[in-house]
Amino acid sequence: MEKSCTLLVHFDRGTPALANEIKEALEGNDVPAKVDALKKAIMLLLNGETIPQLFITIIRYVLPSEDHTIQKLLLLYFEIIEKTDSRGKVLHEMILICQNLLNNLNHPNEYIRGVTLRFLCRLRETEVIEPLIPSVLSNLEHRHPFVRRNAILAVMSIYKLPQGEQLLDNAPDLIEKVLSTEQDPSAKRNAFLMLFNSAQERAVNYLFTHIDRINDWGEQLQMVVLELIRKVCRTNKAEKGKYIKIIISLLNAPSAAVTYECAGTLVSLSSAPTAIRAAANTYCQLLLSQSDNNVKLIVLDRLNELKSSHREILVAMIMDILRALSSPNLDIRRKTIDIALDLITPRNIDEVVLMLKKEVMKTQNADQEKNGEYRQMLVQAIHSCAVKFPEVASTVVHLLMDFLGDSNVASAIDVVIFVREIIETNPKLRVSIITRLLDTFYQIRAARVCSFALWIIGEYCLSLSEVDNGIATIKQCLGELPFYTPTEEGEGEDASKNSQQANSITVSSRRPAILADGTYATQSAALETAMSPPTLVQGSLISVGNLRSLILSGDFFLGAVVACTLTKLVLRLEEVQPSKVEVNKATTQALLIMVSILQLGLSSFLPHPIDNDSYDRIVLCIRLLCNTGDKVRRIWLQTCRESFVKMLADKQLQETEEIKAKAQISYAQPDDLIDFYHLKSRKGMSQLELEDEVQDDLKRATGEFMKDNDDANKLNRILQLTGFSDPVYAEAYVTVNHYDIVLDVTVINRTKETLQNLCLELATMGDLKLVERPQNYTLAPESSKQIRANIKVSSTETGVIFGNIVYETSNVHERNVVVLNDIHIDIMDYISPATCADVAFRTMWAEFEWENKVAINTVIQDEKEFLNHIIKSTNMKCLTPASAMDGECGFLAANLYAKSVFGEDALVNVSIEKQADGKLSGYIRIRSKTQGIALSLGDKITLKQKGST
């Protein structure tokens, strides 16, 4: 049977040492060889070897040595050897050890005394300890602090033993005297810790006797004081006020660790505004003073927790929090912006936006790494500010439009989406935005950004001058027509043939693209890349327009967008231009451009012909311009915009509903007791204590003290581990926290015999790890025992805990084993619904390498009912808006998203089709960065998709 061990050393099993070699080295006179041999002996013992023959050799040849290293190793050896026999009696040989320990405790060297006292802290045999107690107590007054601090720890551990109070009945008195005279900070901390653990009232008395000098105490002692305050306030809430004053005074301590703990203790004990404000101020100071990124992230997490319960206090500190943006770390910046966005109010919006604008301008400096990503983050933040407070849009929209030509495509897309939303929601800014967009359109280098910008031009150019400028801008960016001549086509074919002969390798996913300077390059069709700015080379005097370059690279979707935009502009020109000649002129120019795009797409000049969708779209535009009508004009000029307005309204409605859902709070029961604040006795209470009392009352009144005691939910988490007919009945209550699982196992002895050495043996599969092995117990007949086991979780993956209960009875010497049922840890406990932008979802979908494809197999016959069932079963959020899934068409596609507690993303795409017989078919695809999530979610969906049971 395994024993508990206080020492752990890595051991390489590849070259095991032989007992005879170790014995010879120990008997020799060479000190380094003895040290090496003793280390090998300790290693072997730690790894389960039994070397009984070495004990006498060590007593004879090693014990008399004066070498300090040998003496330290000897203590480690004594710590791990078996000191008792099978009946639990101390072995007779231990008398020899006892004498050596006594000599060491009275040794002239303080190091030997100190390490021996430290060894006594790990000794559990009272027969060995009892004769040593007078020497231990004498060391409490030793001149050297190293000896004194270890002597205090030894006294504390002896007093904690089952018979400790008989061995050292006056220990608290002794330690209290030591504490009053001790000057060494570490020894003082150990003495206070001893009183805290063994005589709490004495520790509290000492604390209040020396309350004026707490700020002068060492960091270690201050940390123990905070631990004492937390413990006392949990058991005696009535005295909380006077302890909070001590914590407030410790907030000015020079140690960052103490101030951090103070802030955490304050928040856990009090809801008084003064206390919360002090804690938040401390966190903000730590955020600026600490250089370690991990510390900053932890402090931001604490501020995020404060935000959920005390938002109004943090609102006043938003600018202090935003100062954390000075850190170059992207994770810190992201968390800071997320916290700040939830604290925006009409009072601070101008300051926040000004700060964000300054940060955007800083990103133009090319020295910093990841400027593009940071700029994208800032643009998204400004976007959400402008949505909440439309009046600030005018101050930022023109600055952001400078970044439409950004080389970071994602950042440029965020800017253009922001502009598209603002131009609709802020009609006053429409003219200035359109003017600026037409002026800067030539700078845009990415096809997707061009598509957005063209849509804006087509929808919001309303006056005659704007329409004329819009058409002129598009013509300028397309350049001279046609896009190529037949002679170029022949040259292009010859060039492609020559290149094929030279390389003899062609890859279908890549295509030649004509760059701005007229040269050829290879561009991947799958990648969204920003085009390099036009450069002039010999023989090319005119830089090629951005639209021309992108269309010549084979982007015919953009060509279709150009055709649609020109169609809208010409239709609007018919309404605002009185001259029919000008309208006809613009129409013919637009038709020429569209026909040129079709001609390019159908030629062999490019390796890939135009796709059917783009071809049909351009042909539709040509037909429309040749034969316009009022009905068609209304569809193109009004209905399209109405759809966009409806989309924005749906988005706004969804956000409002989410805010309402978050704002819902639980109320107390009608018959719960409420104390009235105005009837309270204020005698002898400080302002802080009064505030704290009031806040506690408010919490009681609004039900915040009420825990979620859902008994049905608790019963669901109780798992039966053994059968009712087994001699030992066991059941476990599973509590899942973020990074660990706690098993509270109730074990009941159902026999008429005493069960000895009863042990719960557990093992894990998956990314689970048992933190510590539960100890052995003795169970009386028909009695029960609660055993707690902690299991560490390191990733989001379905894990299994299995094991057995082993015990002995007095009659039978063999060990009995009861095998336990397996406990399956559910992935649903580790993932929670989350939201992300459509662009971010698509990017992650393209990047993530693990995919699990699950075929739909269900008895549910309604698509939306099945989707809701999957959402409920997987604990995910549907990113596809409800308006996009309205109506009945027999098809449904939706994206789901969730995030794990470890920061991992889980993406799910549900594609459903209703068959003629009414059954649903299709696939559910899961993608993630790690294999665990993809497989575990797939298994969960397979298990749950059959029906609503």
VEXRO-242279 format. One record per residue (C-alpha): x, y, z; residue in three letters. Coordinates in steps of 0.2 Angstrom, whole numbers, plus 5000, padded with zeros to 4 digits. Each point is the difference from the previous one (the first is absolute). Last residue first. Layout:
<sites>
XYZALA ...
</sites>
This chain:
<sites>
482550684878THR 499850134986SER 500449894986GLY 501449904992LYS 501350155000GLN 500649975018LYS 501349864998LEU 500650054983THR 500150185006ILE 501049955016LYS 501249894990ASP 500350144988GLY 500350135014LEU 501349885008SER 500949974983LEU 500150184995ALA 500450065017ILE 501449875003GLY 500850034983GLN 500650185003THR 499850154989LYS 498249974998SER 498749954986ARG 498349915001ILE 499049964985ARG 498249955002ILE 499449914984TYR 498449984990GLY 498349915001SER 498350035008LEU 498649884997LYS 498350064993GLY 499949874986ASP 500550134987ALA 501650045009GLN 500350155011LYS 501850074999GLU 501150055014ILE 501750085001SER 500650045018VAL 501850085001ASN 500849995016VAL 501650105007LEU 500849965017ALA 501350135005ASP 501349965014GLU 500250135014GLY 500349875014PHE 498250035007VAL 499449954983SER 499250114987LYS 498449974990ALA 499450034982TYR 498649944989LEU 499750044982ASN 498449964991ALA 499449934984ALA 498249954997LEU 499149924985PHE 498249944997GLY 499450184995CYS 498950055014GLU 500250185006GLY 501250095012ASP 501749945002MET 500950164995ALA 498950105012SER 500549895015ALA 501850064998PRO 501449874996THR 501250015015LEU 499149865010CYS 500849985017LYS 500649845007MET 499649895015ASN 500149844989THR 498349925004SER 499150175001LYS 500750054983ILE 499749834992ILE 498250005006HIS 499750184993ASN 500749944983LEU 498849855001PHE 498550105004GLU 500550124986LYS 500149864987GLU 498449915005ASP 499949824998GLN 500949945016ILE 500349814999VAL 501950034998THR 501549954990ASN 501050144993ILE 501849954995ALA 501450065011VAL 501650084992LYS 501450035012ASN 501350134995GLU 501750035007TRP 501150134990GLU 499350165005PHE 500650154989GLU 498550014987ALA 498749985014TRP 500950135011MET 500050134986THR 498249964996ARG 499550035019PHE 501050165001ALA 499150074985VAL 498349965007ASP 500550085016ALA 500149905016CYS 498849955014THR 500149885014ALA 499049855008PRO 501049915013SER 501149854999ILE 500849915015TYR 498549915009ASP 499349954982MET 501649894998ILE 499249885012ASP 501149905012ILE 499649825000HIS 500149915017ILE 500349814998ASP 499149885012ASN 501149945014LEU 500849835003VAL 499949945018VAL 501749925005VAL 500349895016ASN 501849995007ARG 500549835007GLU 500349985018HIS 498249945004VAL 499250015017ASN 500550185005SER 499450074983THR 501050094987GLU 499550134987TYR 500250064982VAL 498750114991ILE 500250014981ASN 500450114986GLY 499450104984PHE 500050184995ILE 499650034982VAL 500450164989GLY 499150094987THR 501250134994GLU 500250195003THR 501750005007SER 501150005016SER 498849945013VAL 500649965018LYS 499149875010ILE 499750035019ASN 499449865011ALA 498950015015ARG 499549865011ILE 498450015011GLN 499949855012LYS 498549895005SER 499649875015SER 499249834999GLU 501449925009PRO 501550115004ALA 501050074985LEU 501950025001THR 500750124988TYR 501550014987ASN 500550164992GLN 499350074983PRO 501450024987ARG 500450184995GLU 499750104984VAL 499349864989LEU 500350064982LYS 498850024986LEU 500450034981ASP 499349834995GLY 499949845011MET 500050015019THR 500449885015ALA 499250005017LEU 500449895015GLU 498850035015LEU 500849925015CYS 499349905015LEU 501549965011ASN 498949905012GLN 498149964998LEU 499249965017THR 498749864998GLU 498150005000LYS 499950044981THR 499250154991ARG 501650115002ASN 499450174991ILE 501250104989VAL 499450184995THR 501250074986VAL 500150184998ASP 500950024983LEU 500750174996VAL 500450044982ILE 501450124996ASP 500450144988TYR 498350104998HIS 499049915014ASN 499049844998VAL 499249935016THR 499749814999VAL 499049935015TYR 500649825001ALA 499149845006GLU 500749855009ALA 499349845008TYR 501249885008VAL 499549825003PRO 499250004982ASP 498249964999SER 499450184996PHE 501350014986GLY 501550124999THR 500450174992LEU 498350095001GLN 500250174992LEU 499350165008ILE 500050144988ARG 498249994995ASN 499550005018LEU 500850185001LYS 499050064985ASN 498449945008ALA 500550095016ASP 500350164991ASP 500850105014ASN 500650144989ASP 500750105015LYS 499050145008MET 501150145006PHE 499550104985GLU 498249995004GLY 499650184997THR 499550035018ALA 501549905007ARG 501250104989LYS 499250165005LEU 500349965018ASP 501849954997ASP 500250174991GLN 499350095015VAL 501149915012GLU 501650044989ASP 499550184999GLU 499850025019LEU 501749915003GLU 500850124987LEU 499250165008GLN 500649945018SER 498849925012MET 500050045019GLY 498250015001LYS 499149994983ARG 498549905005SER 499049954985LYS 498250074998LEU 500550104984HIS 500849844992TYR 498449895002PHE 500549825002ASP 499149884988ILE 499549825005LEU 499449884986ASP 498249974999ASP 499750054982PRO 501649914993GLN 501450104994ALA 500350064983TYR 501149934986SER 500750124988ILE 499650034982GLN 501350134992ALA 500949874990LYS 498449954991ALA 499650194996LYS 501750034993ILE 499849844989GLU 498350074994GLU 500850174996THR 501449914990GLU 498749904990GLN 499050154997LEU 501550104993GLN 500549864989LYS 498249994993ASP 499950184997ALA 501750004991LEU 499349864989MET 498450094997LYS 500950154994VAL 501149894988PHE 498449934993SER 499250174998GLU 501650054990ARG 499849864988CYS 498150044998THR 500250184995GLN 501250034985LEU 500049834992TRP 498349935004ILE 499250174997ARG 500950024983ARG 499449824995VAL 498250055003LYS 500150174992ASP 500849934984GLY 501749994991THR 500349914984ASN 501850014993CYS 500750045018LEU 499149855007LEU 500749884986ARG 501850055003ILE 499749985019CYS 499349834998LEU 501549954989VAL 501250065014ILE 499149895013ARG 499949854988ASP 501950014997TYR 500450025018SER 499049855005ASP 500749904986ASN 501850025004ASP 501150104988ILE 501449904991PRO 501649955009HIS 501750004992PRO 499750194994LEU 500350054982PHE 498949854994SER 498550124998SER 498349985008LEU 500450105016GLY 500950144990LEU 498550014989GLN 498850005014LEU 501050145009ILE 500050104984SER 498149984998VAL 499850075017MET 501150154997ILE 499250044983LEU 498349995008LEU 500550125013ALA 500750124987GLN 498449984990THR 498950045015THR 501050155004ALA 499850074983LYS 498249975000ASN 499850095016VAL 501050154994GLU 498950014984VAL 498449995011LYS 500450165009SER 499050025015PRO 501249895011GLN 499349965017VAL 498849854997GLU 500949934985GLU 501650025010LEU 499349885013ARG 499849864987LEU 501850044994VAL 500749995017LEU 499149845004LYS 500649924984THR 501850065003LEU 499949925018THR 499349834993CYS 501449994986ALA 501450045013VAL 499349875011VAL 500049874985ALA 501950054997GLY 500449975018LEU 499349834998PHE 501149994985PHE 501650005010ASP 501249934986GLY 501650105003SER 499450124986LEU 498550045011ILE 501150045015LEU 501250114990SER 498650094991ARG 499150045016LEU 501650075008ASN 500450114985GLY 501749974991VAL 501450135002SER 500350094984ILE 501850024993LEU 500449814998SER 501549974988GLY 501250015015GLN 499249975016VAL 498750095010LEU 499349935015THR 498249975005PRO 499749955018PRO 500149815004SER 498349914999MET 499349945017ALA 499849825001THR 498449895002GLU 500749824997LEU 499149864992ALA 500450054982ALA 501950015004SER 500950134990GLN 501549984988THR 500850154993ALA 500150084983TYR 500650184996THR 498950154995GLY 500550125014ASP 498449975009ALA 500249815000LEU 499349884987ILE 499549845009ALA 500549834995PRO 498949865008ARG 500249885015ARG 498849865005SER 500349904984SER 501849985002VAL 501049994984THR 501749914999ILE 501049984984SER 501050165006ASN 500750054983ALA 498849924989GLN 498550085010GLN 500950175000SER 500149994981ASN 498249954998LYS 499550145012SER 501050134991ALA 499349944983ASP 498250015007GLU 500350185007GLY 500850054983GLU 498549944991GLY 498850095012GLU 501150164999GLU 499750004981THR 498149985003PRO 500050165011THR 499850015019TYR 499050085014PHE 499050104986PRO 500050135006LEU 501150135009GLU 500150005019GLY 498849915012LEU 500550125015CYS 499650154989GLN 498349934994LYS 499549965018ILE 500550185006THR 499150084985ALA 498449895004ILE 500050065018GLY 500450184996ASN 498550014988ASP 498949925013VAL 500750125014GLU 499750154989SER 498249954996LEU 499649975018SER 499649835007LEU 501749905001CYS 499449895015TYR 499649834993GLU 501249984986GLY 501550085009ILE 499749905015ILE 499949844990TRP 501650054991LEU 500950025017ALA 499449835006PHE 500749924984SER 501650095000CYS 500349945018VAL 499749824994ARG 501350034986ALA 501450075011ALA 501050154994ARG 499050155004ILE 501050164996GLN 499050054984TYR 498450015011PHE 500850155010THR 499150144992ASP 498449914997LEU 500049945018LEU 500350185006ARG 498650074990THR 498849865005ILE 500450025018ILE 499850195000SER 498349984991VAL 499349875012ARG 500650075016LEU 498350085004LYS 499149844996PRO 500849915015ASN 499349825001THR 500249964982GLU 501850084997ILE 500549935017ILE 499649824996GLU 501050004983ARG 501450105008VAL 500249875014PHE 500049864987ILE 501350094990VAL 501150025015VAL 499849825005ASP 500549944983ILE 501650115000ALA 500549925017SER 499749824993ALA 501050054984VAL 501650065009ASN 500850104986SER 498950145004ASP 499250094985GLY 498450045010LEU 501150065014PHE 499750194997ASP 498249965002MET 500349985018LEU 500450195003LEU 498550054990HIS 498849895011VAL 500850055016VAL 499250175006THR 498449984990SER 499649835008ALA 500050085017VAL 498250054999GLU 499449824996PRO 500349945018PHE 499749815002LYS 500449974981VAL 501550125001ALA 500849925015CYS 499849834991SER 500950064985HIS 501350085010ILE 500449845009ALA 500049904983GLN 501250134993VAL 501149995015LEU 500149814998MET 500450014982GLN 501450135004ARG 500749875012TYR 500049874987GLU 500950114987GLY 501250065013ASN 500649835003LYS 501850055004GLU 500450185003GLN 501250104990ASP 498850044986ALA 499350155008ASN 498250024993GLN 499449905015THR 500350165011LYS 498650094990MET 498849865006VAL 500650025018GLU 499650184999LYS 498349974993LYS 499649875014LEU 500550135013MET 498850134992LEU 498649874999VAL 500249965019VAL 500050195004GLU 498550034990ASP 499049855007ILE 500350055018ASN 498450085004ARG 498849924988PRO 500649835008THR 501349874995ILE 500449875013LEU 499749844989ASP 501250064987LEU 501350035013ALA 500149825005ILE 500149934982ASP 501350144996ILE 501149945015THR 499849824996LYS 500650034982ARG 501450115005ARG 500749875012ILE 499849864987ASP 500950114987LEU 501650035011ASN 500850174996PRO 499450075017SER 499550184998SER 498249944999LEU 500149985019ALA 499650195001ARG 498249954995LEU 499749945018ILE 500450175007ASP 498950084987MET 498549895005ILE 500250045019MET 498350095002ALA 499149864991VAL 500849875012LEU 498950065015ILE 498449994989GLU 500449824994ARG 500149925017HIS 499449824998SER 500549964982SER 501450134999LYS 500849935016LEU 500349834991GLU 500850094985ASN 501150105012LEU 500649835007ARG 500349934983ASP 501050164996LEU 501149975015VAL 500449834994ILE 500450064983LEU 501150135007LYS 500949875011VAL 500349894985ASN 500750154990ASN 501450035013ASP 500450195001SER 499050045015GLN 499750195004SER 498650044988LEU 498849855003LEU 500550005019LEU 499450185001GLN 498349954991CYS 499849855012TYR 500350115015THR 498750134994ASN 498849864997ALA 500249945018ALA 499850185008ALA 498450024989ARG 499349845006ILE 500450045018ALA 499250184999THR 498549934990PRO 499649875014ALA 499949834993SER 501149925013SER 500949835004LEU 500549934983SER 500450174992VAL 501150055015LEU 500949835000THR 500450024981GLY 500650185003ALA 501149955015CYS 500749854990GLU 500650124986TYR 500750135013THR 500949865009VAL 500849934984ALA 500550174994ALA 501050035016SER 500250195005PRO 498449995011ALA 498750144997ASN 498649874998LEU 500449945018LEU 499050155007SER 498549954991ILE 500249825006ILE 500150055018ILE 498450104998LYS 499249854992ILE 500449915016TYR 499050125011LYS 498549994988GLY 499949814999LYS 499649975018GLU 498249944997ALA 500649884986LYS 500749885013ASN 500549834991THR 500450074983ARG 500750165008CYS 501249905011VAL 500749904985LYS 500350154989ARG 500850105014ILE 501249865004LEU 500549984981GLU 500350195000LEU 501149995015VAL 501049864992VAL 500350114985MET 500650145012GLN 501249885009LEU 500849964983GLN 500250184995GLU 500850055016GLY 499250115013TRP 500150195000ASP 498250024993ASN 499349905014ILE 500850115014ARG 498450095005ASP 499049845002ILE 501349925012HIS 498749965014THR 498749964986PHE 501149874992LEU 500649925016TYR 498249985005ASN 499549924983VAL 501549885001ALA 499549965018ARG 498249964995GLU 500649894985GLN 501049885012ALA 500649864989SER 500150054982ASN 500150195002PHE 501149985015LEU 501249894990MET 499950134985LEU 500550145012PHE 501549905006ALA 500549974982ASN 499850184995ARG 501150065015LYS 501349874995ALA 500050074982SER 500050185006PRO 501549985013ASP 499650115015GLN 499249885012GLU 499550065018THR 498150004999SER 500049854988LEU 501049905011VAL 498950035015LYS 498549954989GLU 500949844994ILE 500349955018LEU 498250035005ASP 499349914984PRO 501249855003ALA 499449975019ASN 499249834997ASP 501549934990LEU 500049815000LEU 498249995006GLN 499450134987GLU 501049914987GLY 499249835002GLN 499150004983PRO 501550114993LEU 499750184997LYS 501050055016TYR 501549914992ILE 499850104984SER 499950175009MET 501549965011VAL 501049954985ALA 499550164991LEU 500550105015ILE 501749915001ALA 500350034981ASN 499850195003ARG 501150005015ARG 501449904992VAL 500150124985PHE 499850155011PRO 501749965009HIS 500250035019ARG 499049855005HIS 498550045011GLU 498749884991LEU 501449885000ASN 499749955018SER 498249954995LEU 500749874987VAL 501249935013SER 498749975013PRO 498949924986ILE 501249874994LEU 499549865012PRO 498250014993GLU 500450014981ILE 500649814998VAL 498549935009GLU 498850134992THR 500349934983GLU 499450134987ARG 501750084994LEU 499850144987ARG 500250155011CYS 501549905009LEU 501050024983PHE 499950195001ARG 500749995018LEU 501449894994THR 500350124985VAL 500250155013GLY 501149915013ARG 501249944986ILE 500050184993TYR 500350085017GLU 501649905003ASN 500449975019PRO 498849854999HIS 498749985014ASN 498649964988LEU 501349894990ASN 500449905016ASN 498249975003LEU 499749944982LEU 501449885002ASN 499349925016GLN 498349984992CYS 500749924984ILE 500849865011LEU 498349995010ILE 499249974982MET 500849835000GLU 498649945012HIS 498750024986LEU 498450115004VAL 498449905002LYS 498750014985GLY 499649825000ARG 501049974984SER 501650085007ASP 500350185002THR 501450124994LYS 500149954982GLU 501350114991ILE 499550174992ILE 500450135013GLU 501549915007PHE 500850004982TYR 499650194999LEU 500850035017LEU 501649904994LEU 500150114985LEU 500150165011LYS 501349915011GLN 501049954984ILE 500050184993THR 500550075017HIS 501649885002ASP 500249965018GLU 499949814997SER 499549895015PRO 498449944991LEU 500849944984VAL 501049855005TYR 499049915014ARG 498350064998ILE 500150004981ILE 500649825000THR 498649955012ILE 498750074988PHE 500849944984LEU 499449825002GLN 498250055000PRO 500050064981ILE 498250004995THR 499750084982GLU 498450094997GLY 500750154990ASN 500350115015LEU 501149875008LEU 501149994984LEU 500250184999MET 500550015019ILE 501349874997ALA 500750094985LYS 500150165010LYS 500949915014LEU 501349924987ALA 500450174993ASP 500250085017VAL 501149855006LYS 501150024984ALA 500250195003PRO 500649955018VAL 501249874996ASP 500349895016ASN 499249844994GLY 498549915008GLU 498750104990LEU 500949974983ALA 500049815004GLU 498150005004LYS 499650104985ILE 500949884989GLU 499249855009ASN 498250084998ALA 500350014981LEU 499550174991ALA 498750004987PRO 500550084983THR 498550034989GLY 498850035015ARG 500450185000ASP 499350075016PHE 499250175003HIS 499850055018VAL 498450015011LEU 500050015019LEU 498650015012THR 499349834996CYS 498449915004SER 500149815000LYS 499549884986GLU 499449835004MET 
</sites>
